[in-house]
Amino acid sequence: VWDLILLYMHPIVLLMAFSRTW
């Protein structure tokens, strides 16, 4: 179950970190 959550959260966290640098 955790693998699925991490798989879904990873792109979101990456997007948030990416938008923060802009």
mmCIF entry with sequence, helices, sheets and N, C-alpha, C, O atoms, coordinates in Angstrom:
data_MODEL
# 
_entry.id   MODEL 
# 
_entity.id                         1 
_entity.type                       polymer 
_entity.pdbx_number_of_molecules   1 
# 
_entity_poly.entity_id                      1 
_entity_poly.type                           'polypeptide(L)' 
_entity_poly.nstd_linkage                   no 
_entity_poly.nstd_monomer                   no 
_entity_poly.pdbx_seq_one_letter_code       VWDLILLYMHPIVLLMAFSRTW 
_entity_poly.pdbx_seq_one_letter_code_can   VWDLILLYMHPIVLLMAFSRTW 
_entity_poly.pdbx_strand_id                 A 
# 
loop_
_entity_poly_seq.entity_id 
_entity_poly_seq.num 
_entity_poly_seq.mon_id 
_entity_poly_seq.hetero 
1 1  VAL n 
1 2  TRP n 
1 3  ASP n 
1 4  LEU n 
1 5  ILE n 
1 6  LEU n 
1 7  LEU n 
1 8  TYR n 
1 9  MET n 
1 10 HIS n 
1 11 PRO n 
1 12 ILE n 
1 13 VAL n 
1 14 LEU n 
1 15 LEU n 
1 16 MET n 
1 17 ALA n 
1 18 PHE n 
1 19 SER n 
1 20 ARG n 
1 21 THR n 
1 22 TRP n 
# 
_struct_asym.id          A 
_struct_asym.entity_id   1 
# 
_struct_conf.conf_type_id            HELX_P 
_struct_conf.id                      HELX_P1 
_struct_conf.pdbx_PDB_helix_id       AA1 
_struct_conf.beg_label_comp_id       TRP 
_struct_conf.beg_label_asym_id       A 
_struct_conf.beg_label_seq_id        2 
_struct_conf.pdbx_beg_PDB_ins_code   ? 
_struct_conf.end_label_comp_id       THR 
_struct_conf.end_label_asym_id       A 
_struct_conf.end_label_seq_id        21 
_struct_conf.pdbx_end_PDB_ins_code   ? 
_struct_conf.beg_auth_comp_id        TRP 
_struct_conf.beg_auth_asym_id        A 
_struct_conf.beg_auth_seq_id         2 
_struct_conf.end_auth_comp_id        THR 
_struct_conf.end_auth_asym_id        A 
_struct_conf.end_auth_seq_id         21 
_struct_conf.pdbx_PDB_helix_class    1 
_struct_conf.details                 ? 
_struct_conf.pdbx_PDB_helix_length   20 
# 
_struct_conf_type.id          HELX_P 
_struct_conf_type.criteria    ? 
_struct_conf_type.reference   ? 
# 
loop_
_atom_site.group_PDB 
_atom_site.id 
_atom_site.type_symbol 
_atom_site.label_atom_id 
_atom_site.label_alt_id 
_atom_site.label_comp_id 
_atom_site.label_asym_id 
_atom_site.label_entity_id 
_atom_site.label_seq_id 
_atom_site.pdbx_PDB_ins_code 
_atom_site.Cartn_x 
_atom_site.Cartn_y 
_atom_site.Cartn_z 
_atom_site.occupancy 
_atom_site.B_iso_or_equiv 
_atom_site.pdbx_formal_charge 
_atom_site.auth_seq_id 
_atom_site.auth_comp_id 
_atom_site.auth_asym_id 
_atom_site.auth_atom_id 
_atom_site.pdbx_PDB_model_num 
ATOM 1  N N  . VAL A 1 1  ? 0.844  -1.209 0.000  1.00 0.00 ? 1  VAL A N  1 
ATOM 2  C CA . VAL A 1 1  ? 0.000  0.000  0.000  1.00 0.00 ? 1  VAL A CA 1 
ATOM 3  C C  . VAL A 1 1  ? 0.878  1.257  0.000  1.00 0.00 ? 1  VAL A C  1 
ATOM 4  O O  . VAL A 1 1  ? 0.604  2.228  -0.705 1.00 0.00 ? 1  VAL A O  1 
ATOM 5  N N  . TRP A 1 2  ? 1.932  1.210  0.805  1.00 0.00 ? 2  TRP A N  1 
ATOM 6  C CA . TRP A 1 2  ? 2.820  2.388  0.902  1.00 0.00 ? 2  TRP A CA 1 
ATOM 7  C C  . TRP A 1 2  ? 3.495  2.682  -0.426 1.00 0.00 ? 2  TRP A C  1 
ATOM 8  O O  . TRP A 1 2  ? 3.742  3.837  -0.772 1.00 0.00 ? 2  TRP A O  1 
ATOM 9  N N  . ASP A 1 3  ? 3.791  1.609  -1.173 1.00 0.00 ? 3  ASP A N  1 
ATOM 10 C CA . ASP A 1 3  ? 4.433  1.808  -2.472 1.00 0.00 ? 3  ASP A CA 1 
ATOM 11 C C  . ASP A 1 3  ? 3.522  2.604  -3.402 1.00 0.00 ? 3  ASP A C  1 
ATOM 12 O O  . ASP A 1 3  ? 3.980  3.458  -4.161 1.00 0.00 ? 3  ASP A O  1 
ATOM 13 N N  . LEU A 1 4  ? 2.235  2.312  -3.330 1.00 0.00 ? 4  LEU A N  1 
ATOM 14 C CA . LEU A 1 4  ? 1.274  3.007  -4.184 1.00 0.00 ? 4  LEU A CA 1 
ATOM 15 C C  . LEU A 1 4  ? 1.161  4.474  -3.777 1.00 0.00 ? 4  LEU A C  1 
ATOM 16 O O  . LEU A 1 4  ? 1.079  5.361  -4.627 1.00 0.00 ? 4  LEU A O  1 
ATOM 17 N N  . ILE A 1 5  ? 1.158  4.715  -2.465 1.00 0.00 ? 5  ILE A N  1 
ATOM 18 C CA . ILE A 1 5  ? 1.062  6.095  -1.967 1.00 0.00 ? 5  ILE A CA 1 
ATOM 19 C C  . ILE A 1 5  ? 2.292  6.894  -2.376 1.00 0.00 ? 5  ILE A C  1 
ATOM 20 O O  . ILE A 1 5  ? 2.189  8.030  -2.840 1.00 0.00 ? 5  ILE A O  1 
ATOM 21 N N  . LEU A 1 6  ? 3.454  6.279  -2.196 1.00 0.00 ? 6  LEU A N  1 
ATOM 22 C CA . LEU A 1 6  ? 4.698  6.967  -2.566 1.00 0.00 ? 6  LEU A CA 1 
ATOM 23 C C  . LEU A 1 6  ? 4.734  7.237  -4.060 1.00 0.00 ? 6  LEU A C  1 
ATOM 24 O O  . LEU A 1 6  ? 5.218  8.279  -4.502 1.00 0.00 ? 6  LEU A O  1 
ATOM 25 N N  . LEU A 1 7  ? 4.219  6.294  -4.829 1.00 0.00 ? 7  LEU A N  1 
ATOM 26 C CA . LEU A 1 7  ? 4.206  6.445  -6.281 1.00 0.00 ? 7  LEU A CA 1 
ATOM 27 C C  . LEU A 1 7  ? 3.309  7.615  -6.687 1.00 0.00 ? 7  LEU A C  1 
ATOM 28 O O  . LEU A 1 7  ? 3.586  8.316  -7.661 1.00 0.00 ? 7  LEU A O  1 
ATOM 29 N N  . TYR A 1 8  ? 2.225  7.813  -5.921 1.00 0.00 ? 8  TYR A N  1 
ATOM 30 C CA . TYR A 1 8  ? 1.305  8.898  -6.229 1.00 0.00 ? 8  TYR A CA 1 
ATOM 31 C C  . TYR A 1 8  ? 1.796  10.229 -5.680 1.00 0.00 ? 8  TYR A C  1 
ATOM 32 O O  . TYR A 1 8  ? 1.560  11.283 -6.271 1.00 0.00 ? 8  TYR A O  1 
ATOM 33 N N  . MET A 1 9  ? 2.490  10.168 -4.531 1.00 0.00 ? 9  MET A N  1 
ATOM 34 C CA . MET A 1 9  ? 2.932  11.400 -3.887 1.00 0.00 ? 9  MET A CA 1 
ATOM 35 C C  . MET A 1 9  ? 4.220  11.932 -4.496 1.00 0.00 ? 9  MET A C  1 
ATOM 36 O O  . MET A 1 9  ? 4.469  13.137 -4.458 1.00 0.00 ? 9  MET A O  1 
ATOM 37 N N  . HIS A 1 10 ? 5.044  11.048 -5.060 1.00 0.00 ? 10 HIS A N  1 
ATOM 38 C CA . HIS A 1 10 ? 6.335  11.466 -5.602 1.00 0.00 ? 10 HIS A CA 1 
ATOM 39 C C  . HIS A 1 10 ? 6.203  12.566 -6.660 1.00 0.00 ? 10 HIS A C  1 
ATOM 40 O O  . HIS A 1 10 ? 6.900  13.577 -6.571 1.00 0.00 ? 10 HIS A O  1 
ATOM 41 N N  . PRO A 1 11 ? 5.333  12.399 -7.656 1.00 0.00 ? 11 PRO A N  1 
ATOM 42 C CA . PRO A 1 11 ? 5.184  13.445 -8.681 1.00 0.00 ? 11 PRO A CA 1 
ATOM 43 C C  . PRO A 1 11 ? 4.685  14.752 -8.080 1.00 0.00 ? 11 PRO A C  1 
ATOM 44 O O  . PRO A 1 11 ? 5.093  15.829 -8.514 1.00 0.00 ? 11 PRO A O  1 
ATOM 45 N N  . ILE A 1 12 ? 3.808  14.667 -7.090 1.00 0.00 ? 12 ILE A N  1 
ATOM 46 C CA . ILE A 1 12 ? 3.257  15.873 -6.461 1.00 0.00 ? 12 ILE A CA 1 
ATOM 47 C C  . ILE A 1 12 ? 4.350  16.623 -5.717 1.00 0.00 ? 12 ILE A C  1 
ATOM 48 O O  . ILE A 1 12 ? 4.471  17.843 -5.834 1.00 0.00 ? 12 ILE A O  1 
ATOM 49 N N  . VAL A 1 13 ? 5.149  15.878 -4.946 1.00 0.00 ? 13 VAL A N  1 
ATOM 50 C CA . VAL A 1 13 ? 6.236  16.506 -4.189 1.00 0.00 ? 13 VAL A CA 1 
ATOM 51 C C  . VAL A 1 13 ? 7.261  17.104 -5.148 1.00 0.00 ? 13 VAL A C  1 
ATOM 52 O O  . VAL A 1 13 ? 7.793  18.190 -4.920 1.00 0.00 ? 13 VAL A O  1 
ATOM 53 N N  . LEU A 1 14 ? 7.521  16.371 -6.221 1.00 0.00 ? 14 LEU A N  1 
ATOM 54 C CA . LEU A 1 14 ? 8.481  16.862 -7.210 1.00 0.00 ? 14 LEU A CA 1 
ATOM 55 C C  . LEU A 1 14 ? 7.957  18.136 -7.863 1.00 0.00 ? 14 LEU A C  1 
ATOM 56 O O  . LEU A 1 14 ? 8.718  19.071 -8.113 1.00 0.00 ? 14 LEU A O  1 
ATOM 57 N N  . LEU A 1 15 ? 6.662  18.167 -8.136 1.00 0.00 ? 15 LEU A N  1 
ATOM 58 C CA . LEU A 1 15 ? 6.058  19.333 -8.766 1.00 0.00 ? 15 LEU A CA 1 
ATOM 59 C C  . LEU A 1 15 ? 6.099  20.527 -7.815 1.00 0.00 ? 15 LEU A C  1 
ATOM 60 O O  . LEU A 1 15 ? 6.364  21.654 -8.233 1.00 0.00 ? 15 LEU A O  1 
ATOM 61 N N  . MET A 1 16 ? 5.836  20.271 -6.542 1.00 0.00 ? 16 MET A N  1 
ATOM 62 C CA . MET A 1 16 ? 5.863  21.338 -5.543 1.00 0.00 ? 16 MET A CA 1 
ATOM 63 C C  . MET A 1 16 ? 7.275  21.898 -5.398 1.00 0.00 ? 16 MET A C  1 
ATOM 64 O O  . MET A 1 16 ? 7.466  23.112 -5.318 1.00 0.00 ? 16 MET A O  1 
ATOM 65 N N  . ALA A 1 17 ? 8.254  21.010 -5.365 1.00 0.00 ? 17 ALA A N  1 
ATOM 66 C CA . ALA A 1 17 ? 9.646  21.445 -5.237 1.00 0.00 ? 17 ALA A CA 1 
ATOM 67 C C  . ALA A 1 17 ? 10.075 22.207 -6.491 1.00 0.00 ? 17 ALA A C  1 
ATOM 68 O O  . ALA A 1 17 ? 10.838 23.170 -6.411 1.00 0.00 ? 17 ALA A O  1 
ATOM 69 N N  . PHE A 1 18 ? 9.582  21.771 -7.643 1.00 0.00 ? 18 PHE A N  1 
ATOM 70 C CA . PHE A 1 18 ? 9.928  22.419 -8.902 1.00 0.00 ? 18 PHE A CA 1 
ATOM 71 C C  . PHE A 1 18 ? 9.310  23.813 -8.983 1.00 0.00 ? 18 PHE A C  1 
ATOM 72 O O  . PHE A 1 18 ? 9.961  24.760 -9.423 1.00 0.00 ? 18 PHE A O  1 
ATOM 73 N N  . SER A 1 19 ? 8.065  23.935 -8.560 1.00 0.00 ? 19 SER A N  1 
ATOM 74 C CA . SER A 1 19 ? 7.387  25.225 -8.612 1.00 0.00 ? 19 SER A CA 1 
ATOM 75 C C  . SER A 1 19 ? 7.975  26.176 -7.576 1.00 0.00 ? 19 SER A C  1 
ATOM 76 O O  . SER A 1 19 ? 7.912  27.394 -7.744 1.00 0.00 ? 19 SER A O  1 
ATOM 77 N N  . ARG A 1 20 ? 8.540  25.633 -6.518 1.00 0.00 ? 20 ARG A N  1 
ATOM 78 C CA . ARG A 1 20 ? 9.120  26.472 -5.465 1.00 0.00 ? 20 ARG A CA 1 
ATOM 79 C C  . ARG A 1 20 ? 10.395 27.146 -5.970 1.00 0.00 ? 20 ARG A C  1 
ATOM 80 O O  . ARG A 1 20 ? 10.700 28.273 -5.581 1.00 0.00 ? 20 ARG A O  1 
ATOM 81 N N  . THR A 1 21 ? 11.133 26.460 -6.832 1.00 0.00 ? 21 THR A N  1 
ATOM 82 C CA . THR A 1 21 ? 12.379 27.020 -7.349 1.00 0.00 ? 21 THR A CA 1 
ATOM 83 C C  . THR A 1 21 ? 12.078 28.158 -8.323 1.00 0.00 ? 21 THR A C  1 
ATOM 84 O O  . THR A 1 21 ? 12.905 29.055 -8.489 1.00 0.00 ? 21 THR A O  1 
ATOM 85 N N  . TRP A 1 22 ? 10.923 28.140 -8.964 1.00 0.00 ? 22 TRP A N  1 
ATOM 86 C CA . TRP A 1 22 ? 10.558 29.184 -9.905 1.00 0.00 ? 22 TRP A CA 1 
ATOM 87 C C  . TRP A 1 22 ? 10.121 30.434 -9.174 1.00 0.00 ? 22 TRP A C  1 
ATOM 88 O O  . TRP A 1 22 ? 9.773  31.431 -9.807 1.00 0.00 ? 22 TRP A O  1 
# 
